[in-house]
């Protein structure tokens, strides 16, 4: 799977929704998210450990 800056992802093993900040030259994906105390957290993950989320718009008017 290919990731781009701004994609919303989560770890396949579970966890918070995170935003991709960068896909590094070594192919690791740098992400950012807020923890339960509203502190910014950052980490990097191998792309095969992440799942991309897609926004689904509801058109119920």
PDB file with SEQRES, HELIX, SHEET and CRYST1 records, atoms N, CA, C and O in Angstrom:
SEQRES   1 A   61  UNK UNK UNK UNK UNK UNK UNK UNK UNK UNK UNK UNK UNK          
SEQRES   2 A   61  UNK UNK UNK UNK UNK UNK UNK UNK UNK UNK UNK UNK UNK          
SEQRES   3 A   61  UNK UNK UNK UNK UNK UNK UNK UNK UNK UNK UNK UNK UNK          
SEQRES   4 A   61  UNK UNK UNK UNK UNK UNK UNK UNK UNK UNK UNK UNK UNK          
SEQRES   5 A   61  UNK UNK UNK UNK UNK UNK UNK UNK UNK                          
HELIX    1 AA1 UNK A   47  UNK A   49  5                                   3    
SHEET    1 AA1 5 UNK A  40  UNK A  45  0                                        
SHEET    2 AA1 5 UNK A  29  UNK A  34 -1                                        
SHEET    3 AA1 5 UNK A  18  UNK A  23 -1                                        
SHEET    4 AA1 5 UNK A   8  UNK A  11 -1                                        
SHEET    5 AA1 5 UNK A  50  UNK A  53 -1                                        
CRYST1    1.000    1.000    1.000  90.00  90.00  90.00 P 1           1          
ATOM      1  N   UNK A   1       0.848  -1.172   0.000  1.00  0.00           N  
ATOM      2  CA  UNK A   1       0.000   0.000   0.000  1.00  0.00           C  
ATOM      3  C   UNK A   1       0.895   1.238   0.000  1.00  0.00           C  
ATOM      4  O   UNK A   1       1.943   1.260   0.646  1.00  0.00           O  
ATOM      5  N   UNK A   2       0.474   2.253  -0.723  1.00  0.00           N  
ATOM      6  CA  UNK A   2       1.216   3.503  -0.801  1.00  0.00           C  
ATOM      7  C   UNK A   2       0.575   4.548   0.091  1.00  0.00           C  
ATOM      8  O   UNK A   2      -0.646   4.706   0.094  1.00  0.00           O  
ATOM      9  N   UNK A   3       1.388   5.255   0.840  1.00  0.00           N  
ATOM     10  CA  UNK A   3       0.903   6.309   1.724  1.00  0.00           C  
ATOM     11  C   UNK A   3       1.438   7.651   1.246  1.00  0.00           C  
ATOM     12  O   UNK A   3       2.520   7.742   0.667  1.00  0.00           O  
ATOM     13  N   UNK A   4       0.642   8.697   1.508  1.00  0.00           N  
ATOM     14  CA  UNK A   4       1.032  10.066   1.157  1.00  0.00           C  
ATOM     15  C   UNK A   4       0.790  10.966   2.353  1.00  0.00           C  
ATOM     16  O   UNK A   4      -0.011  10.656   3.235  1.00  0.00           O  
ATOM     17  N   UNK A   5       1.494  12.081   2.366  1.00  0.00           N  
ATOM     18  CA  UNK A   5       1.299  13.081   3.408  1.00  0.00           C  
ATOM     19  C   UNK A   5      -0.176  13.455   3.484  1.00  0.00           C  
ATOM     20  O   UNK A   5      -0.809  13.721   2.461  1.00  0.00           O  
ATOM     21  N   UNK A   6      -0.723  13.476   4.701  1.00  0.00           N  
ATOM     22  CA  UNK A   6      -2.127  13.826   4.905  1.00  0.00           C  
ATOM     23  C   UNK A   6      -3.062  12.637   5.010  1.00  0.00           C  
ATOM     24  O   UNK A   6      -4.200  12.792   5.454  1.00  0.00           O  
ATOM     25  N   UNK A   7      -2.609  11.444   4.610  1.00  0.00           N  
ATOM     26  CA  UNK A   7      -3.453  10.254   4.750  1.00  0.00           C  
ATOM     27  C   UNK A   7      -3.751   9.991   6.222  1.00  0.00           C  
ATOM     28  O   UNK A   7      -2.912  10.237   7.088  1.00  0.00           O  
ATOM     29  N   UNK A   8      -4.945   9.494   6.495  1.00  0.00           N  
ATOM     30  CA  UNK A   8      -5.319   9.087   7.846  1.00  0.00           C  
ATOM     31  C   UNK A   8      -5.124   7.580   7.929  1.00  0.00           C  
ATOM     32  O   UNK A   8      -5.644   6.824   7.108  1.00  0.00           O  
ATOM     33  N   UNK A   9      -4.363   7.156   8.940  1.00  0.00           N  
ATOM     34  CA  UNK A   9      -4.009   5.749   9.082  1.00  0.00           C  
ATOM     35  C   UNK A   9      -4.185   5.303  10.529  1.00  0.00           C  
ATOM     36  O   UNK A   9      -4.332   6.121  11.437  1.00  0.00           O  
ATOM     37  N   UNK A  10      -4.168   3.995  10.718  1.00  0.00           N  
ATOM     38  CA  UNK A  10      -4.071   3.415  12.061  1.00  0.00           C  
ATOM     39  C   UNK A  10      -3.201   2.175  11.944  1.00  0.00           C  
ATOM     40  O   UNK A  10      -2.985   1.656  10.849  1.00  0.00           O  
ATOM     41  N   UNK A  11      -2.705   1.706  13.080  1.00  0.00           N  
ATOM     42  CA  UNK A  11      -1.939   0.464  13.067  1.00  0.00           C  
ATOM     43  C   UNK A  11      -2.897  -0.703  12.881  1.00  0.00           C  
ATOM     44  O   UNK A  11      -3.994  -0.696  13.440  1.00  0.00           O  
ATOM     45  N   UNK A  12      -2.509  -1.678  12.123  1.00  0.00           N  
ATOM     46  CA  UNK A  12      -3.340  -2.862  11.923  1.00  0.00           C  
ATOM     47  C   UNK A  12      -3.616  -3.565  13.245  1.00  0.00           C  
ATOM     48  O   UNK A  12      -4.645  -4.225  13.395  1.00  0.00           O  
ATOM     49  N   UNK A  13      -2.707  -3.428  14.199  1.00  0.00           N  
ATOM     50  CA  UNK A  13      -2.877  -4.043  15.511  1.00  0.00           C  
ATOM     51  C   UNK A  13      -3.823  -3.243  16.403  1.00  0.00           C  
ATOM     52  O   UNK A  13      -4.148  -3.679  17.507  1.00  0.00           O  
ATOM     53  N   UNK A  14      -4.272  -2.071  15.931  1.00  0.00           N  
ATOM     54  CA  UNK A  14      -5.174  -1.232  16.700  1.00  0.00           C  
ATOM     55  C   UNK A  14      -4.480   0.025  17.176  1.00  0.00           C  
ATOM     56  O   UNK A  14      -3.258   0.146  17.087  1.00  0.00           O  
ATOM     57  N   UNK A  15      -5.261   0.954  17.680  1.00  0.00           N  
ATOM     58  CA  UNK A  15      -4.714   2.195  18.188  1.00  0.00           C  
ATOM     59  C   UNK A  15      -5.430   3.393  17.597  1.00  0.00           C  
ATOM     60  O   UNK A  15      -6.446   3.252  16.916  1.00  0.00           O  
ATOM     61  N   UNK A  16      -4.886   4.581  17.865  1.00  0.00           N  
ATOM     62  CA  UNK A  16      -5.562   5.804  17.435  1.00  0.00           C  
ATOM     63  C   UNK A  16      -5.441   6.055  15.935  1.00  0.00           C  
ATOM     64  O   UNK A  16      -4.584   5.486  15.258  1.00  0.00           O  
ATOM     65  N   UNK A  17      -6.313   6.914  15.441  1.00  0.00           N  
ATOM     66  CA  UNK A  17      -6.151   7.401  14.076  1.00  0.00           C  
ATOM     67  C   UNK A  17      -5.000   8.386  14.077  1.00  0.00           C  
ATOM     68  O   UNK A  17      -4.872   9.201  14.991  1.00  0.00           O  
ATOM     69  N   UNK A  18      -4.155   8.311  13.044  1.00  0.00           N  
ATOM     70  CA  UNK A  18      -2.964   9.140  12.944  1.00  0.00           C  
ATOM     71  C   UNK A  18      -2.912   9.746  11.552  1.00  0.00           C  
ATOM     72  O   UNK A  18      -3.511   9.216  10.616  1.00  0.00           O  
ATOM     73  N   UNK A  19      -2.202  10.847  11.414  1.00  0.00           N  
ATOM     74  CA  UNK A  19      -2.040  11.501  10.124  1.00  0.00           C  
ATOM     75  C   UNK A  19      -0.606  11.333   9.649  1.00  0.00           C  
ATOM     76  O   UNK A  19       0.338  11.555  10.406  1.00  0.00           O  
ATOM     77  N   UNK A  20      -0.450  10.938   8.389  1.00  0.00           N  
ATOM     78  CA  UNK A  20       0.888  10.780   7.818  1.00  0.00           C  
ATOM     79  C   UNK A  20       1.511  12.156   7.625  1.00  0.00           C  
ATOM     80  O   UNK A  20       0.938  13.023   6.966  1.00  0.00           O  
ATOM     81  N   UNK A  21       2.698  12.344   8.214  1.00  0.00           N  
ATOM     82  CA  UNK A  21       3.467  13.572   8.037  1.00  0.00           C  
ATOM     83  C   UNK A  21       4.452  13.451   6.891  1.00  0.00           C  
ATOM     84  O   UNK A  21       4.716  14.424   6.185  1.00  0.00           O  
ATOM     85  N   UNK A  22       4.997  12.248   6.705  1.00  0.00           N  
ATOM     86  CA  UNK A  22       6.055  12.075   5.713  1.00  0.00           C  
ATOM     87  C   UNK A  22       6.238  10.590   5.429  1.00  0.00           C  
ATOM     88  O   UNK A  22       6.052   9.748   6.308  1.00  0.00           O  
ATOM     89  N   UNK A  23       6.598  10.286   4.207  1.00  0.00           N  
ATOM     90  CA  UNK A  23       7.071   8.948   3.868  1.00  0.00           C  
ATOM     91  C   UNK A  23       8.560   9.112   3.617  1.00  0.00           C  
ATOM     92  O   UNK A  23       8.971   9.744   2.644  1.00  0.00           O  
ATOM     93  N   UNK A  24       9.351   8.546   4.490  1.00  0.00           N  
ATOM     94  CA  UNK A  24      10.787   8.772   4.482  1.00  0.00           C  
ATOM     95  C   UNK A  24      11.479   8.018   3.351  1.00  0.00           C  
ATOM     96  O   UNK A  24      10.910   7.101   2.759  1.00  0.00           O  
ATOM     97  N   UNK A  25      12.701   8.415   3.065  1.00  0.00           N  
ATOM     98  CA  UNK A  25      13.492   7.776   2.010  1.00  0.00           C  
ATOM     99  C   UNK A  25      13.704   6.288   2.288  1.00  0.00           C  
ATOM    100  O   UNK A  25      13.848   5.494   1.359  1.00  0.00           O  
ATOM    101  N   UNK A  26      13.723   5.910   3.582  1.00  0.00           N  
ATOM    102  CA  UNK A  26      13.886   4.497   3.939  1.00  0.00           C  
ATOM    103  C   UNK A  26      12.555   3.746   3.940  1.00  0.00           C  
ATOM    104  O   UNK A  26      12.483   2.610   4.408  1.00  0.00           O  
ATOM    105  N   UNK A  27      11.497   4.383   3.415  1.00  0.00           N  
ATOM    106  CA  UNK A  27      10.140   3.839   3.259  1.00  0.00           C  
ATOM    107  C   UNK A  27       9.336   3.781   4.547  1.00  0.00           C  
ATOM    108  O   UNK A  27       8.171   3.387   4.511  1.00  0.00           O  
ATOM    109  N   UNK A  28       9.916   4.161   5.694  1.00  0.00           N  
ATOM    110  CA  UNK A  28       9.125   4.224   6.914  1.00  0.00           C  
ATOM    111  C   UNK A  28       8.154   5.397   6.832  1.00  0.00           C  
ATOM    112  O   UNK A  28       8.433   6.406   6.183  1.00  0.00           O  
ATOM    113  N   UNK A  29       7.010   5.251   7.499  1.00  0.00           N  
ATOM    114  CA  UNK A  29       5.957   6.260   7.455  1.00  0.00           C  
ATOM    115  C   UNK A  29       5.956   7.020   8.778  1.00  0.00           C  
ATOM    116  O   UNK A  29       5.745   6.432   9.839  1.00  0.00           O  
ATOM    117  N   UNK A  30       6.193   8.332   8.709  1.00  0.00           N  
ATOM    118  CA  UNK A  30       6.180   9.187   9.901  1.00  0.00           C  
ATOM    119  C   UNK A  30       4.759   9.692  10.113  1.00  0.00           C  
ATOM    120  O   UNK A  30       4.132  10.216   9.193  1.00  0.00           O  
ATOM    121  N   UNK A  31       4.255   9.528  11.343  1.00  0.00           N  
ATOM    122  CA  UNK A  31       2.871   9.897  11.643  1.00  0.00           C  
ATOM    123  C   UNK A  31       2.800  10.789  12.873  1.00  0.00           C  
ATOM    124  O   UNK A  31       3.736  10.849  13.671  1.00  0.00           O  
ATOM    125  N   UNK A  32       1.666  11.487  13.013  1.00  0.00           N  
ATOM    126  CA  UNK A  32       1.405  12.346  14.161  1.00  0.00           C  
ATOM    127  C   UNK A  32      -0.028  12.119  14.611  1.00  0.00           C  
ATOM    128  O   UNK A  32      -0.908  11.859  13.791  1.00  0.00           O  
ATOM    129  N   UNK A  33      -0.266  12.220  15.940  1.00  0.00           N  
ATOM    130  CA  UNK A  33      -1.614  12.093  16.489  1.00  0.00           C  
ATOM    131  C   UNK A  33      -1.646  12.752  17.856  1.00  0.00           C  
ATOM    132  O   UNK A  33      -0.602  13.112  18.401  1.00  0.00           O  
ATOM    133  N   UNK A  34      -2.834  12.910  18.412  1.00  0.00           N  
ATOM    134  CA  UNK A  34      -3.018  13.439  19.763  1.00  0.00           C  
ATOM    135  C   UNK A  34      -3.362  12.290  20.699  1.00  0.00           C  
ATOM    136  O   UNK A  34      -4.204  11.453  20.373  1.00  0.00           O  
ATOM    137  N   UNK A  35      -2.707  12.243  21.874  1.00  0.00           N  
ATOM    138  CA  UNK A  35      -3.047  11.223  22.857  1.00  0.00           C  
ATOM    139  C   UNK A  35      -4.269  11.675  23.663  1.00  0.00           C  
ATOM    140  O   UNK A  35      -4.830  12.738  23.397  1.00  0.00           O  
ATOM    141  N   UNK A  36      -4.673  10.881  24.634  1.00  0.00           N  
ATOM    142  CA  UNK A  36      -5.881  11.154  25.422  1.00  0.00           C  
ATOM    143  C   UNK A  36      -5.796  12.464  26.197  1.00  0.00           C  
ATOM    144  O   UNK A  36      -6.826  13.049  26.534  1.00  0.00           O  
ATOM    145  N   UNK A  37      -4.582  12.933  26.484  1.00  0.00           N  
ATOM    146  CA  UNK A  37      -4.394  14.196  27.205  1.00  0.00           C  
ATOM    147  C   UNK A  37      -4.151  15.371  26.259  1.00  0.00           C  
ATOM    148  O   UNK A  37      -3.730  16.444  26.692  1.00  0.00           O  
ATOM    149  N   UNK A  38      -4.414  15.169  24.975  1.00  0.00           N  
ATOM    150  CA  UNK A  38      -4.261  16.182  23.932  1.00  0.00           C  
ATOM    151  C   UNK A  38      -2.807  16.607  23.714  1.00  0.00           C  
ATOM    152  O   UNK A  38      -2.537  17.734  23.299  1.00  0.00           O  
ATOM    153  N   UNK A  39      -1.879  15.694  23.997  1.00  0.00           N  
ATOM    154  CA  UNK A  39      -0.472  15.941  23.705  1.00  0.00           C  
ATOM    155  C   UNK A  39      -0.151  15.375  22.324  1.00  0.00           C  
ATOM    156  O   UNK A  39      -0.611  14.291  21.964  1.00  0.00           O  
ATOM    157  N   UNK A  40       0.638  16.116  21.560  1.00  0.00           N  
ATOM    158  CA  UNK A  40       1.042  15.653  20.230  1.00  0.00           C  
ATOM    159  C   UNK A  40       2.045  14.515  20.386  1.00  0.00           C  
ATOM    160  O   UNK A  40       2.998  14.608  21.160  1.00  0.00           O  
ATOM    161  N   UNK A  41       1.814  13.448  19.642  1.00  0.00           N  
ATOM    162  CA  UNK A  41       2.702  12.285  19.635  1.00  0.00           C  
ATOM    163  C   UNK A  41       3.172  12.050  18.202  1.00  0.00           C  
ATOM    164  O   UNK A  41       2.427  12.280  17.249  1.00  0.00           O  
ATOM    165  N   UNK A  42       4.396  11.597  18.062  1.00  0.00           N  
ATOM    166  CA  UNK A  42       4.943  11.276  16.742  1.00  0.00           C  
ATOM    167  C   UNK A  42       5.682   9.944  16.822  1.00  0.00           C  
ATOM    168  O   UNK A  42       6.256   9.590  17.852  1.00  0.00           O  
ATOM    169  N   UNK A  43       5.651   9.209  15.696  1.00  0.00           N  
ATOM    170  CA  UNK A  43       6.398   7.957  15.623  1.00  0.00           C  
ATOM    171  C   UNK A  43       6.551   7.600  14.150  1.00  0.00           C  
ATOM    172  O   UNK A  43       6.000   8.275  13.281  1.00  0.00           O  
ATOM    173  N   UNK A  44       7.291   6.552  13.877  1.00  0.00           N  
ATOM    174  CA  UNK A  44       7.433   6.031  12.517  1.00  0.00           C  
ATOM    175  C   UNK A  44       7.102   4.544  12.530  1.00  0.00           C  
ATOM    176  O   UNK A  44       7.381   3.839  13.500  1.00  0.00           O  
ATOM    177  N   UNK A  45       6.506   4.086  11.445  1.00  0.00           N  
ATOM    178  CA  UNK A  45       6.090   2.692  11.334  1.00  0.00           C  
ATOM    179  C   UNK A  45       6.416   2.169   9.939  1.00  0.00           C  
ATOM    180  O   UNK A  45       6.490   2.931   8.975  1.00  0.00           O  
ATOM    181  N   UNK A  46       6.605   0.876   9.854  1.00  0.00           N  
ATOM    182  CA  UNK A  46       6.735   0.228   8.553  1.00  0.00           C  
ATOM    183  C   UNK A  46       5.374   0.271   7.866  1.00  0.00           C  
ATOM    184  O   UNK A  46       4.347   0.076   8.516  1.00  0.00           O  
ATOM    185  N   UNK A  47       5.357   0.523   6.574  1.00  0.00           N  
ATOM    186  CA  UNK A  47       4.065   0.654   5.880  1.00  0.00           C  
ATOM    187  C   UNK A  47       3.183  -0.588   5.964  1.00  0.00           C  
ATOM    188  O   UNK A  47       1.958  -0.470   5.947  1.00  0.00           O  
ATOM    189  N   UNK A  48       3.779  -1.768   6.053  1.00  0.00           N  
ATOM    190  CA  UNK A  48       2.957  -2.989   6.110  1.00  0.00           C  
ATOM    191  C   UNK A  48       2.265  -3.171   7.452  1.00  0.00           C  
ATOM    192  O   UNK A  48       1.486  -4.111   7.612  1.00  0.00           O  
ATOM    193  N   UNK A  49       2.529  -2.291   8.432  1.00  0.00           N  
ATOM    194  CA  UNK A  49       1.867  -2.375   9.740  1.00  0.00           C  
ATOM    195  C   UNK A  49       0.709  -1.387   9.849  1.00  0.00           C  
ATOM    196  O   UNK A  49       0.047  -1.312  10.885  1.00  0.00           O  
ATOM    197  N   UNK A  50       0.463  -0.621   8.767  1.00  0.00           N  
ATOM    198  CA  UNK A  50      -0.553   0.431   8.800  1.00  0.00           C  
ATOM    199  C   UNK A  50      -1.724   0.124   7.880  1.00  0.00           C  
ATOM    200  O   UNK A  50      -1.591  -0.572   6.873  1.00  0.00           O  
ATOM    201  N   UNK A  51      -2.866   0.662   8.258  1.00  0.00           N  
ATOM    202  CA  UNK A  51      -4.101   0.555   7.473  1.00  0.00           C  
ATOM    203  C   UNK A  51      -4.561   1.974   7.142  1.00  0.00           C  
ATOM    204  O   UNK A  51      -4.643   2.822   8.032  1.00  0.00           O  
ATOM    205  N   UNK A  52      -4.858   2.236   5.877  1.00  0.00           N  
ATOM    206  CA  UNK A  52      -5.327   3.561   5.464  1.00  0.00           C  
ATOM    207  C   UNK A  52      -6.839   3.652   5.645  1.00  0.00           C  
ATOM    208  O   UNK A  52      -7.580   2.741   5.275  1.00  0.00           O  
ATOM    209  N   UNK A  53      -7.283   4.774   6.223  1.00  0.00           N  
ATOM    210  CA  UNK A  53      -8.704   5.045   6.395  1.00  0.00           C  
ATOM    211  C   UNK A  53      -9.178   5.969   5.297  1.00  0.00           C  
ATOM    212  O   UNK A  53      -8.408   6.770   4.768  1.00  0.00           O  
ATOM    213  N   UNK A  54     -10.458   5.852   4.954  1.00  0.00           N  
ATOM    214  CA  UNK A  54     -11.025   6.701   3.908  1.00  0.00           C  
ATOM    215  C   UNK A  54     -12.287   7.380   4.460  1.00  0.00           C  
ATOM    216  O   UNK A  54     -13.147   6.731   5.056  1.00  0.00           O  
ATOM    217  N   UNK A  55     -12.377   8.690   4.250  1.00  0.00           N  
ATOM    218  CA  UNK A  55     -13.550   9.435   4.669  1.00  0.00           C  
ATOM    219  C   UNK A  55     -14.732   9.073   3.784  1.00  0.00           C  
ATOM    220  O   UNK A  55     -14.636   9.082   2.557  1.00  0.00           O  
ATOM    221  N   UNK A  56     -15.835   8.759   4.421  1.00  0.00           N  
ATOM    222  CA  UNK A  56     -17.065   8.456   3.696  1.00  0.00           C  
ATOM    223  C   UNK A  56     -18.062   9.560   4.044  1.00  0.00           C  
ATOM    224  O   UNK A  56     -18.448   9.727   5.201  1.00  0.00           O  
ATOM    225  N   UNK A  57     -18.460  10.293   3.042  1.00  0.00           N  
ATOM    226  CA  UNK A  57     -19.406  11.391   3.269  1.00  0.00           C  
ATOM    227  C   UNK A  57     -20.816  10.857   3.284  1.00  0.00           C  
ATOM    228  O   UNK A  57     -21.197  10.038   2.448  1.00  0.00           O  
ATOM    229  N   UNK A  58     -21.596  11.333   4.252  1.00  0.00           N  
ATOM    230  CA  UNK A  58     -22.993  10.956   4.378  1.00  0.00           C  
ATOM    231  C   UNK A  58     -23.834  12.024   3.694  1.00  0.00           C  
ATOM    232  O   UNK A  58     -23.681  13.211   3.985  1.00  0.00           O  
ATOM    233  N   UNK A  59     -24.714  11.621   2.795  1.00  0.00           N  
ATOM    234  CA  UNK A  59     -25.517  12.578   2.031  1.00  0.00           C  
ATOM    235  C   UNK A  59     -26.978  12.523   2.481  1.00  0.00           C  
ATOM    236  O   UNK A  59     -27.883  12.493   1.648  1.00  0.00           O  
ATOM    237  N   UNK A  60     -27.212  12.509   3.816  1.00  0.00           N  
ATOM    238  CA  UNK A  60     -28.564  12.434   4.343  1.00  0.00           C  
ATOM    239  C   UNK A  60     -29.263  13.777   4.399  1.00  0.00           C  
ATOM    240  O   UNK A  60     -30.387  13.878   4.893  1.00  0.00           O  
ATOM    241  N   UNK A  61     -28.594  14.825   3.888  1.00  0.00           N  
ATOM    242  CA  UNK A  61     -29.189  16.147   3.773  1.00  0.00           C  
ATOM    243  C   UNK A  61     -29.407  16.825   5.028  1.00  0.00           C  
ATOM    244  O   UNK A  61     -29.906  17.950   5.043  1.00  0.00           O  
TER     245      UNK A  61                                                      
END                                                                             
